[in-house]
């Protein structure tokens, strides 16, 4: 079963194309990694996957009820929290519903 899918994603900023023709699908129980050189668009793709940003063209869909989350590499961590607590902040809206 496919739980997430990208179709022909393209992202441009001004006259610069960050990436284009990105298509993939994620089956359930998959473990995936996103690697590439600086400036390749990894964070931009993650922002599209989490709904924080719209692609210039194409679409990304996830199954209803699922949520994509990530922890940014910039140090925006609360030093008073444990790593576990920081990871849980990605899912605050889900935890509040419990």
Secondary structure, DSSP 4 states (H G I P E B T S, - for coil): -EEEEEEEEEEEETTEEEEEEEEEEEETT--------TTSSHHHHHHHHTTSS--SEEEEEE-TT-------SS----TTS-HHHHHHGGGHHHHHH-
